[in-house]
Amino acid sequence: MSIRDGGFIDELRSTENSRLGLYALLLAGIVFYLFPVETAVMTMFKTESAFARTLPFAPPGGDGFTLDALATAWNTLRPGLLNSLLMAIPATIVSALLGSMTAYGLTTISWRGQVGVVVLIIAGIFIPYQAVLVPLAQFWFQVLPGLLNGFVNTVFGFITGGNWQYPSRNGYVQLLQLSITHAAYGIPICTLLFRSYYQSISDEMIEAARLDGASAFSIYRNIILPLSLPMFAVTLIYQFTQVYNDLLFALVLVNEPASQVATQRLAALTGGVVQSFNTTMAGAIVAALPTLLVYIMFGEQFAKGVAGE
C-alpha cells in the first residue's frame, strides 16, 4: 500500500467519524426535543393510579390504559377550538394581506416621510401586550359603544327609537373584537417580514412594468402578489400560531363562557385545586393540534419562504 493510499483511507475514516458524530448529535437533539411530547402522550393515556406508580415517560400497562382523559379534554375544548378558528383565521389573513400592501408601499414606492413610517411600524412590534390592556378594554367596552350608540341613535333614531345599544356583551361581537385586535397587532411584524422580502425583488422588473403604463395597484396584483406566495406562507403560519396561542387578550376581551377560545378553556381545564395530570396533558395535545396540522400541511412552503425562494 502506498503512502497516498494510506492517506486516502485515513481521510475516509475521518469523514466517516465526522458523519457518525453528526448523526449522534442530531439523534440527541431529536430525543431532547421530542422527549416532552412523548411524556405528554404517555401521560394522556394513563389512569391516575397508573400515573402515580409509573415513570411519566413510561407507556401505560394493560390495566393503566384509558381514553377518559382524552374524551374529557376533547369535550371541554371542542367549543373553544371552533371559537379560536373563527377568530384566528380572519385575523391571520387580514394582517398578512395588509402587511403585504404596507410593505409594498414602503419598499417599491418612494415618498416623503417613508423612513419615519418604517420606524413607527418597527416600534409597534416592541410594544408589549400588557401596556395596551387597559386602553384596549376601555376602547372596546366604553369608547366605541358610546360613539356607536350616539351615532346610530342620532342618524337612525327614527328606526331605533333612540334605544339602540352596542352589543358589547354578545359572544360573537367579543370574538370579532378579539380578531380585529390581533389583526391590528400583527400588521407591524407582517410588514417587516414582507418588506425584507420585497427588497430582494429586482427593481428592473418593476420599472419595466411602469414603463408599460402599469399602475401601482396593477404592479402589486400582477407582479408582487404572485412573487409573495412563499412569504405569505411564512407570515400566515407565524401569525396564526401567535393569534391562536394567545391567552392575554382573550382574557381581557372575551368574558362570555360560550365564546371562550381554546386557550381560555385549557386554562380552566388545568386550573383546578386538584391536578389531573392525564387530563392536563390531553388538553395540551388537543389544543396544539390545529397549529401542528398547519405546520405539517404548509411546512414546505414555510421553509421556502424563510430561505427566500
N, C-alpha and C positions, 0 to 999 in steps of 0.2 A: 504494500500500500504506500503510495507516495505521500509526501507532506501535504500536497494540495488536496488529496482525497481526505486525509485526516482532518484538515481544517474545515472542509465542507461538512463532514459528519459532525464535528463539534458545533458548527454554526446551526446545523439542522436540529441537533439536540437542544441547543439553547432556544431556538424558535419554538420547539415543542414544549419546553418547560415554561416559556413565557405564556404560551397559549393555555396550558393547563392552569397556570396561576390566574390568568384572566377568567377562565371558566369557573374556577373555585371562588373568585371574588364575586362574579355575577351570581353564582348559586347562593352565596352567603347573603347578598343583597336581596335576592328573591325571598329567601327564608325570613330575613329580617322584616321585610315589608308585608309579607303575607301571613306571618305568624299571628298577629292580632285578628286578622279576618278569620283564620282557621279557628282560633279560640272562640270568637263570637258565634260562628256557625255551630261548633260543637256544643256550646252552652245553650244555644237556641233549642236544640233537640233533646235537652236533658230535663228530667224532672227535678224538683227542688232537692229531693233526697239524693239523687244521683249527682247533682252538682256539689252537694256538701261532702260526699265521700270520694269524689274523684278529682283529678287534676283538671284545671279549666280547659286545657287543650286536648285532653284525652277523649276519645269517642265514647258515647254512652253505651252501656251494656244493653242486653236484651230487655231487662226489666226497667232500665232507666231511660228508654227512648219514649218521647211523647211529641205530639204536634199541638198540644193545647196552648203552649206559649205563642206559637206562630199564629194560631187561629185567633187568640186574644189580641195580639198585636195588629193583625190584619183588620179585624172588625173595628178596632179603635181608630186606626189610622186611615182607613179607606175613605171616609168623607174628607179628611184633611188632604189626602193625596189629590183628590179631584179639585178641591179649592186651590191647592198650590199650583196645579197645572193651569187652571183658569186664570190665575193671577200672573204666573211666571212667563207663560208663552207670549202673551201680548207685550208684556214689559220688555222681554228679551228682543223681540222683533223690532219694536219701536225704537229702543235705544240703539240697536245696531244700525238700523236704517238712518236715523237722524245723525248718529255718529259718523256714518259714511258720508252723508251730504255735507256735514260741517267740515270734515277733514278735506273734502274736495274743494270747498270754498276757501280753506286756509292753505291749500297746497298748490293748486294749479291756477288759481285766480289771484292776481296781485291787486291789493287795495290798501289804502291808508289805514293805519291802526291794526293791521293784521297781527303784528307781534304781540301787542297788548292783549288781544283776544286770546291768543295761544297761551299767554302767561296766566290769564284768568282761568282758562279751562284746566290747565295743569294744576293750578292751586285748588280747583274744585275737587280734584282727585284725593287730596290730602285732608279734606275736611272730615273729621271723624263723625260717625253716626250720632254719638252721644251729644255732640254740640248742637244738633239741629232738632233733637227730640221735642223740646218744649215749644219752640216756634212752629214746628211741624204740626203738633197736636192742636195748637191754637188756630192755625190756619184752617185745618180741615174741620174742626168742630166748633169754631167760633167765627172766624173772619169770613170764610166762604159761605157758610149758611146765612150769615147776616146780609152779605151782599146779594146773594141769590134771592133770599126772601123779599128783600126790598125791591129788587128789580122785577121779579115775576109778579108780585102783588101790585106793583105800580103800573107796569105796562099791560099786564093781562088780568088786572083786577076785576074786570067785567066777567071773566070766566071763573077765576078762583075765588071771587068774593073777598079777596084780601086776607084769606086764611091759609094760603099755601105755606107749607113748611118743608125745608130741605130735609130729605130722609137720611140724616147722618147716622141713624141707628139701624138702618137697613143693612143686612149682612152683605148683600151683593154690592151695595154702594161702598161699603168699607173695603171689600176686595178690590173694587175699581180704584179707590183712593190709594190703596197699597200698591197696586200695579203702576199707577201714574208716578208715585213716589220713587219706585225702583227704576222706572224708565228714565226719569229725570236725573236720578243719581248715577245711572250707568252711562249717560251720554259722554261725560268727560273722558273716562277710560277708553270707551269705544272710539272716540275721536282721536285720541292719542295713538291707538293701535292702527287705525286706518291711515292717519297722517304719515306715520313712519313707513307704511306700506306704499302709499302713493308717491312718496319721494323717490322711490326706486323705479317708477314708471317713466318711460322715455318721453322727454319733452317734445322731441321731433314729431312723434305721432299726434300729440295734441295740437301742435302748431299746424300740422298738415290739415287736420280737421277744421281748424279755424280758418285757414286759407280757402277751404272749400265752402265756407259760409255756414258751418255748423254753429249753433248757439251753445251757450254754456250748458243748458239742460240737455240738449241733444248729445253733446260730448259725454256727459255723465251717463246718460241712458245707454248709448250705443258703444262706448269705449270703456269708460271707467268701471261701470257696474259689472259687465261681464268679466273684466280682469280682477274684480274684487271677490270673486266667489271663494277662493281659499281663505282670505282674511275674514270673510263673513262666517265661515265655518269656525274660525278661532274665536271671534267675538261672540257668536251665538252660544257656543259651548261654554265659554268663560262666563258670560253674563247669565246664562240660565243657571249655572252652578251657584253663582253668587246670590241670585234672587231666590232660588228655590231653597237654599240652605239658611236664609236669613231668619232670625227669630226676633231681633230687637225691634225693628219697625212693625212687625206683626203684633207684638205685644202692646204697642202703643196705639195702633190704628184699628185693630180688629178686636172687638170685645164681645161680639155675638158668638155664642158657642157653636151654632150651626155653620158659621163661616170661618172657623179657625182653620189655619193651614196646617200642613203636616208637622212642621217643627213645633208648633204650639201643642198639638196633640201628643207628640213624642215627649215633650217636656212634662206634660200632665201624666203620661204613662210611667215616667221614671221618677216622678216627684213624690211618691208616697212615703209614709213613715217607715214601712217595712219594704225593703227592696226585694223584688223578684227578678233575679239576675237573668233567668232564661227569658222572661218576657221583655226585659230591657234590651237584651241582645237581639231578640226577634224584631222588636220595634226599630232598632237601629238599622238592621238589614233591610226591612221593608221600606223604611223611609229613604234609604240610599238607592233603591232600585231605579227610579227614574233617571237620576244623574248617571248611574252606571250604564244604563241602556243607551243614553245619549253618547257617552264616550265610546261604547262598543260600536254603535252604528256609524258615528262620524269621526272615529279616531284617525283614519287615514287622511281625511280632509284636514283635520286639525294639525297633523304632522306636516302636511304640505304647506299649510298656511304659516306655521311657525318657521318653516325653512324658507319661506318667501317664494315658493314655486308657483 
